[in-house]
Amino acid sequence: MTDTAGKPAIPATGTAGGSHAPADPFGPRLMAPLLIGSVLNPVNSTMIATGLVAIGHDFGVGAARTAWLVASLYLASAVAQPAMGRLADLLGPRRVFLSGLLVVCAAGLVGALAPAFGWLIASRVLLGIGTSAAYPAAMALLRAQSFATGRETPRPVLGRLSLAALGSAAVGPVLGGVLTATAGWRAIFAVNVPLALIGITLALLWLPRTRMAGGEDGTDSGARTAGAAFDPLGIALFTATLTTLMIFLMDLERPNWALPPVVLVLATALTWWQLRRPRPFIDLRMIGRNRSLALTYLRHGTAYLVIYMVMYGYAQWLEEGHGYSASRAGLIMLPMSGAAAVCSLLGARTKGIYAPLVLAAVLLAAGSGVLLLADESTPLVALLLAAVLFGLPQGLSSTGNQAAVYTQAPPKNVGAAAGLQRTSQYLGAITAAGLIGLFYGQRATAAGLHGIAVVAGALSLAVLVLTATDRALRGRARTRT
């Protein structure tokens, strides 16, 4: 979101409806549509977890194939998040935000009416694209508000975005279980339509326009500037690289070893092209110069690889391995929701970044140890404890790494940087889906859960090392509010 001088776009003096801006530039009218939009990607990423078994039964597919419903959304999101962030930086966040919500409406209808399993995958791809607009657009708009008012975005405001994402992601399995048990799994897709319509209405009423290089948000001149700066070949190479990698990861039980060399060739071509572009899709030079930001992406993606392995793998095992219904499995996952929400609120009010992230890594390792001991005879209290131990670091990791990205990213590229943060998260999710398919095969068993726990424990220790040795986090121990 830049003008010709390379500065952040500035919100217009009025809201979309033409009224004067409220006294608080970060108040409820700004935040309400941003929060509604920001919940759609996380809630769709996890709501499907407690519907996978029912979908598999209806279409006659096993756990390895239903894992594609998880991976397809994350693949689409991994590509779309930085793309939408780039568009928000170039065209303005309001227009990108609204366009994404329209795609969400269409995706919800496709999934609700899907006659075959392939249509569900198409719906999840559309959901990944549409829901990816909100978070980078929100971050870009908050940065623009800061530039216009001379005030740093208050840490609690960033915390609300994190809380919305965490709360919706954590509540997702519960909501998916309730919808599946009461209205059928198709309701998991249909619920997106009213949510997106509410978001569109509030955005039209309250989100401010931004002045771009050609004038107001969405003018022809601004669109031409964006078109010249956009990088379709970079997006295509990035998509091809991730798609090939995902196909390999999704069948680790019978790996196709011809695919990794293809991934390497595509990644090399992508790197070569991005380094040649004056305005690349992924600014590798900026990431290379900004070691602290690169480490934040690596730490965030690895932590969420662990979280998603457990979130999906644990929910499936509770149903197939322990024998709980979809709704009860969702309720057992509920403490994960509460713990993530509480830690998100606490993290938003904590000025430090280093200590919460270290604690998050320790808790991930502790939760992995609990899962390693779980089997069909494990009492309910222990199952609930495992959910809590993974909810706490989810909240701490999200708020801590979000604050790190906001302070480490160049102001004029905060939308794209925020999108890449989510991309690192979704790469972790894609890998998690492949590992779940490897350990479970056609059915979730205790042995498979133990395999997941061992990998999660090893990765948790890696996150701990990455965090404890990152001196930049200590230097940013206090951020402005």
C-alpha positions in Angstrom: 0.0 0.0 0.0 2.3 2.8 -1.3 2.1 6.0 -3.1 4.6 7.3 -5.6 6.9 8.4 -2.8 6.9 4.9 -1.3 5.0 6.0 1.8 2.1 4.2 3.3 -1.3 5.1 1.9 -3.3 7.6 4.0 -6.9 7.1 5.0 -9.3 9.7 3.6 -10.7 12.1 6.1 -14.2 10.5 6.0 -15.5 7.0 6.3 -17.0 5.1 3.3 -20.3 6.6 4.2 -19.0 10.2 4.0 -19.2 11.0 7.8 -16.3 12.4 9.7 -13.8 10.0 11.2 -14.4 9.1 14.8 -12.2 10.6 17.6 -10.5 7.2 18.1 -8.9 6.2 14.8 -8.6 2.7 16.1 -12.2 2.5 17.5 -15.1 0.1 17.1 -16.2 1.3 13.6 -12.8 0.5 12.2 -12.2 -2.7 14.0 -15.7 -4.3 13.7 -15.5 -5.2 10.0 -11.8 -6.0 10.3 -12.4 -8.5 13.1 -15.3 -10.2 11.3 -13.3 -10.6 8.1 -10.2 -11.8 10.0 -12.1 -14.7 11.7 -13.1 -16.3 8.4 -9.8 -17.8 7.4 -8.9 -19.3 10.9 -12.4 -20.6 11.5 -12.6 -22.3 8.1 -9.1 -23.7 8.7 -10.2 -25.6 11.8 -14.0 -25.9 11.6 -13.6 -28.7 9.1 -11.6 -30.8 11.7 -14.7 -32.3 13.4 -16.5 -32.8 10.1 -13.8 -34.8 8.3 -15.1 -38.2 9.5 -18.7 -37.5 8.4 -17.5 -36.2 5.0 -15.4 -39.2 4.5 -18.3 -41.6 5.3 -20.7 -39.7 3.0 -18.3 -39.8 0.0 -16.6 -43.1 0.8 -13.0 -41.7 1.3 -10.5 -42.3 4.1 -8.5 -40.0 6.3 -5.7 -39.7 3.8 -8.1 -38.3 1.2 -10.1 -36.0 3.5 -6.7 -34.5 4.5 -6.8 -32.8 1.1 -9.7 -30.7 2.4 -7.3 -29.3 5.0 -4.3 -29.0 2.7 -6.2 -27.4 -0.2 -7.3 -24.4 1.9 -3.8 -23.9 3.2 -2.2 -24.1 -0.2 -4.6 -21.5 -1.5 -4.1 -19.4 1.6 -0.3 -19.7 1.4 -0.3 -18.2 -2.1 -3.2 -15.8 -1.6 -2.0 -14.2 1.7 1.1 -12.4 0.3 -0.8 -11.8 -3.0 -3.6 -10.1 -1.2 -1.2 -8.2 1.0 0.6 -7.0 -2.1 -2.7 -5.9 -3.6 -3.6 -4.1 -0.3 -0.3 -2.2 -0.4 -0.9 -1.2 -4.0 -4.7 -0.7 -4.4 -5.7 0.0 -0.9 -7.1 -2.4 1.8 -10.8 -1.6 1.6 -11.2 -2.7 -2.0 -9.2 -5.9 -1.4 -11.1 -6.6 1.7 -14.5 -6.4 0.0 -13.4 -8.5 -3.0 -12.3 -11.2 -0.7 -15.6 -11.4 1.1 -17.4 -11.7 -2.2 -15.3 -14.8 -3.1 -16.1 -16.2 0.4 -19.8 -16.0 -0.4 -19.4 -17.9 -3.6 -17.2 -20.5 -1.9 -19.7 -21.1 0.8 -22.5 -21.8 -1.7 -20.2 -24.2 -3.7 -19.4 -26.2 -0.7 -22.9 -26.3 0.7 -24.3 -27.7 -2.6 -21.3 -29.9 -3.6 -22.5 -33.1 -5.4 -19.1 -34.8 -5.2 -15.9 -34.7 -3.1 -14.0 -32.8 -5.8 -16.4 -29.9 -5.4 -15.6 -29.7 -1.8 -11.9 -29.3 -2.6 -12.8 -26.5 -5.1 -14.8 -24.8 -2.4 -11.9 -25.0 0.0 -9.5 -23.5 -2.5 -12.0 -20.6 -3.1 -12.3 -20.2 0.7 -8.5 -20.0 1.0 -8.3 -17.3 -1.6 -11.3 -15.2 -0.4 -10.5 -15.4 3.3 -6.9 -14.5 2.7 -7.8 -10.8 2.0 -8.8 -9.8 5.5 -5.7 -10.1 7.6 -3.1 -8.4 5.4 -5.7 -5.7 4.5 -6.3 -5.1 8.2 -2.6 -4.8 9.0 -2.1 -2.5 6.0 -5.0 -0.3 7.1 -3.8 -0.1 10.7 -0.4 1.0 9.5 -2.0 3.6 7.3 -4.0 4.9 10.3 -0.8 5.1 12.3 0.9 7.1 9.5 -2.1 9.4 9.2 -2.5 10.1 12.9 1.1 10.0 14.0 0.2 7.3 16.5 1.6 3.8 16.7 -1.1 1.2 16.5 -1.8 0.3 20.1 -0.6 -3.2 21.1 -4.2 -4.1 22.4 -5.5 -3.3 18.9 -3.1 -5.8 17.3 -4.1 -8.1 20.1 -7.7 -8.0 19.1 -6.8 -9.1 15.6 -4.8 -12.0 17.1 -7.6 -12.8 19.5 -10.2 -12.9 16.7 -8.0 -15.3 14.7 -7.1 -17.4 17.7 -10.6 -17.5 19.1 -12.2 -18.4 15.9 -9.5 -21.0 15.1 -9.8 -22.6 18.5 -13.6 -22.5 18.5 -13.7 -23.9 15.0 -13.6 -27.6 16.0 -16.4 -27.1 18.5 -18.5 -25.1 16.0 -17.8 -27.7 13.3 -18.8 -30.5 15.6 -22.1 -28.8 16.6 -23.0 -28.0 13.0 -22.2 -31.5 11.8 -24.2 -33.1 14.6 -27.3 -30.8 14.2 -27.5 -29.6 10.6 -25.0 -31.9 8.8 -21.5 -31.2 7.5 -22.7 -29.0 4.7 -23.5 -26.3 7.2 -19.8 -26.0 7.8 -19.6 -24.4 4.3 -23.0 -22.7 4.3 -22.2 -20.6 7.4 -19.7 -18.6 5.5 -22.5 -16.9 3.4 -24.2 -14.9 6.2 -20.8 -14.1 7.9 -19.4 -12.7 4.7 -22.5 -10.7 4.0 -22.3 -9.1 7.5 -18.7 -8.3 6.8 -19.4 -6.7 3.5 -22.2 -4.5 4.9 -20.0 -3.2 7.8 -17.0 -2.6 5.5 -19.1 -0.6 3.1 -20.4 1.5 6.0 -17.3 2.0 8.1 -14.0 1.2 6.5 -12.2 4.3 5.3 -11.0 4.7 1.8 -7.3 5.3 1.3 -5.5 7.8 -1.0 -3.4 5.9 -3.5 -1.0 7.1 -6.2 -3.9 7.9 -8.5 -6.3 9.3 -5.9 -9.0 7.4 -4.0 -8.9 3.7 -3.3 -9.8 1.8 -6.4 -9.3 4.5 -9.1 -8.2 3.6 -12.6 -4.8 5.3 -12.1 -4.2 3.3 -8.9 -5.2 0.1 -10.6 -2.8 0.8 -13.5 0.0 1.4 -10.9 -0.8 -1.9 -9.2 -0.9 -3.8 -12.5 2.5 -2.5 -13.4 3.9 -3.6 -10.0 2.2 -6.9 -9.7 4.1 -10.1 -10.5 1.9 -12.8 -12.1 4.9 -15.0 -13.1 6.2 -14.9 -9.6 2.8 -15.9 -8.3 2.6 -18.8 -10.8 6.1 -20.1 -9.9 5.3 -19.8 -6.2 2.0 -21.7 -6.7 3.7 -24.4 -8.8 6.4 -24.9 -6.2 3.9 -25.2 -3.3 1.5 -27.4 -5.2 4.3 -29.8 -6.2 5.6 -29.8 -2.6 2.1 -30.4 -1.3 1.5 -33.4 -3.6 4.7 -35.0 -2.3 3.8 -34.3 1.3 0.2 -35.6 1.0 1.4 -39.1 0.2 4.4 -39.7 2.5 3.3 -43.3 3.0 4.2 -43.9 -0.6 6.4 -41.0 -1.5 7.0 -40.1 -5.1 10.8 -39.3 -5.0 10.6 -37.8 -8.5 8.8 -34.7 -7.0 11.5 -33.2 -4.7 13.9 -32.5 -7.7 10.9 -30.7 -9.4 10.3 -28.7 -6.3 14.0 -27.7 -6.2 14.0 -26.6 -9.9 10.8 -24.6 -9.4 12.1 -23.0 -6.2 15.4 -22.1 -8.0 13.4 -20.5 -10.9 11.2 -18.6 -8.4 14.3 -17.3 -6.6 16.0 -16.2 -9.8 12.9 -14.4 -11.0 12.2 -12.7 -7.7 15.7 -11.4 -7.5 15.4 -9.9 -11.0 12.1 -8.1 -10.4 12.2 -4.5 -9.1 8.9 -5.2 -7.3 8.8 -8.9 -6.7 5.9 -10.9 -5.4 8.1 -12.1 -2.5 10.8 -9.6 -1.6 13.6 -12.0 -1.0 16.2 -9.2 -0.7 14.2 -7.6 2.1 13.8 -10.9 3.9 17.5 -11.6 3.4 18.5 -8.2 4.8 16.0 -8.5 7.7 17.3 -11.6 9.6 15.0 -11.0 12.5 12.0 -11.1 10.3 13.2 -14.2 8.5 13.6 -16.0 11.9 10.1 -14.9 12.9 8.7 -16.5 9.8 10.6 -19.7 10.5 9.6 -19.8 14.2 6.0 -19.0 13.5 5.7 -21.7 10.8 7.4 -24.4 12.9 5.2 -23.6 15.9 2.1 -23.9 13.9 3.2 -27.1 12.3 3.1 -28.6 15.8 -0.2 -26.9 16.6 -2.0 -28.0 13.4 -0.6 -31.6 13.7 -2.3 -31.8 17.1 -5.4 -29.8 16.3 -6.4 -32.1 13.4 -4.7 -35.3 14.5 -6.0 -35.1 18.0 -9.6 -34.3 16.9 -9.6 -37.3 14.5 -8.1 -39.7 17.1 -10.8 -38.6 19.7 -13.5 -39.7 17.3 -11.9 -42.8 15.6 -9.5 -43.9 18.2 -11.3 -43.1 21.5 -14.8 -43.4 20.1 -16.2 -40.0 20.9 -18.9 -38.4 18.7 -18.0 -35.3 16.6 -19.8 -33.0 19.0 -18.2 -34.5 22.1 -14.7 -34.4 20.4 -15.3 -30.8 19.7 -16.2 -30.1 23.3 -13.0 -31.8 24.5 -11.1 -29.5 22.2 -12.9 -26.5 23.8 -10.3 -25.9 26.6 -7.9 -25.3 23.8 -10.1 -22.5 22.6 -10.3 -20.9 26.1 -6.6 -21.3 26.8 -5.7 -19.7 23.4 -8.1 -16.8 24.0 -6.8 -16.1 27.5 -3.2 -16.1 26.4 -4.0 -14.0 23.4 -5.5 -11.3 25.7 -2.6 -11.5 28.1 -0.1 -11.4 25.3 -1.7 -8.3 23.8 -1.1 -6.5 27.1 2.4 -7.7 27.6 5.1 -5.4 26.3 7.7 -8.2 26.1 8.0 -10.6 23.1 10.9 -12.8 24.1 9.6 -14.4 27.4 6.1 -15.3 26.0 7.6 -17.0 23.0 10.0 -19.0 25.1 7.1 -20.1 27.3 5.1 -21.1 24.3 7.9 -23.4 23.1 8.2 -25.1 26.5 4.4 -25.6 26.6 4.4 -27.2 23.2 7.0 -29.7 24.3 5.0 -30.5 27.5 1.8 -31.1 25.5 3.7 -33.4 23.2 4.7 -35.4 26.2 1.1 -35.8 27.4 0.0 -37.0 23.9 2.8 -39.6 23.9 1.2 -41.3 26.9 -2.4 -41.1 25.6 -4.4 -44.2 24.5 -8.0 -45.5 24.5 -8.0 -45.8 28.3 -6.8 -42.3 29.0 -9.2 -40.5 31.3 -11.1 -37.4 30.3 -9.2 -35.1 32.6 -5.9 -36.0 30.9 -7.5 -35.5 27.5 -8.6 -32.0 28.5 -5.2 -31.2 29.9 -3.6 -32.0 26.6 -6.0 -29.6 24.9 -5.1 -26.8 27.4 -1.3 -27.4 26.9 -1.6 -26.8 23.2 -4.1 -23.9 23.6 -1.8 -21.8 25.8 1.2 -21.7 23.3 -1.2 -21.1 20.4 -2.2 -17.8 22.0 1.3 -16.8 23.1 2.9 -17.7 19.7 0.2 -15.8 17.7 0.4 -12.5 19.6 4.2 -12.6 20.0 5.0 -13.3 16.4 2.4 -10.9 15.2 3.9 -8.1 17.2 7.4 -9.1 16.0 6.3 -8.9 12.3 4.6 -5.5 12.9 7.7 -4.0 14.3 10.3 -5.8 12.1 8.6 -5.2 8.7 9.2 -2.1 6.6 6.2 0.2 7.1 5.4 0.5 3.3 5.3 -3.3 3.0 3.5 -4.3 6.1 0.6 -5.8 4.2 2.8 -8.1 2.2 4.9 -8.9 5.3 1.8 -9.9 7.2 0.7 -12.1 4.4 4.0 -13.9 4.4 3.6 -14.5 8.1 0.4 -16.3 7.4 2.1 -18.1 4.5 4.7 -19.5 6.9 1.8 -20.7 9.1 0.0 -22.4 6.2 3.2 -24.1 5.1 3.3 -25.6 8.5 -0.3 -26.7 8.1 0.3 -28.3 4.7 3.2 -30.3 6.2 1.0 -31.2 9.2 -1.7 -32.6 6.9 0.9 -34.8 5.1 2.3 -36.1 8.4 -1.2 -36.9 9.7 -1.9 -38.9 6.5 1.5 -40.7 7.0 0.8 -41.7 10.6 -2.9 -42.4 10.4 -3.4 -43.9 6.9 -7.0 -44.9 6.7 -7.8 -44.7 10.4 -6.6 -42.6 13.4 -5.0 -45.0 16.0 -3.1 -44.5 19.2 0.1 -45.6 17.5 -0.4 -42.9 14.9 -1.1 -40.3 17.6 2.2 -41.4 19.4 4.1 -40.9 16.1 2.6 -37.4 15.8 3.6 -36.7 19.5 7.2 -37.7 18.9 7.5 -35.4 15.8 5.7 -32.6 17.7 8.1 -32.9 20.6 11.2 -32.7 18.4 9.9 -29.7 16.6 8.9 -28.0 19.9 12.5 -28.2 21.0 13.6 -26.7 17.7 11.2 -23.8 18.3 12.7 -23.3 21.8 16.2 -23.1 20.4 15.2 -20.7 17.6 13.5 -18.5 20.2 16.1 -18.6 23.0 19.0 -17.8 20.6 17.2 -14.9 18.8 18.7 -11.7 20.3 16.5 -9.5 18.3 13.5 -10.5 20.3 15.3 -9.2 23.5 16.0 -6.0 21.7 12.3 -5.6 20.9 11.2 -6.5 24.4 9.2 -3.3 24.7 7.0 -2.0 21.9 5.2 1.3 21.7 1.6 1.4 22.6 
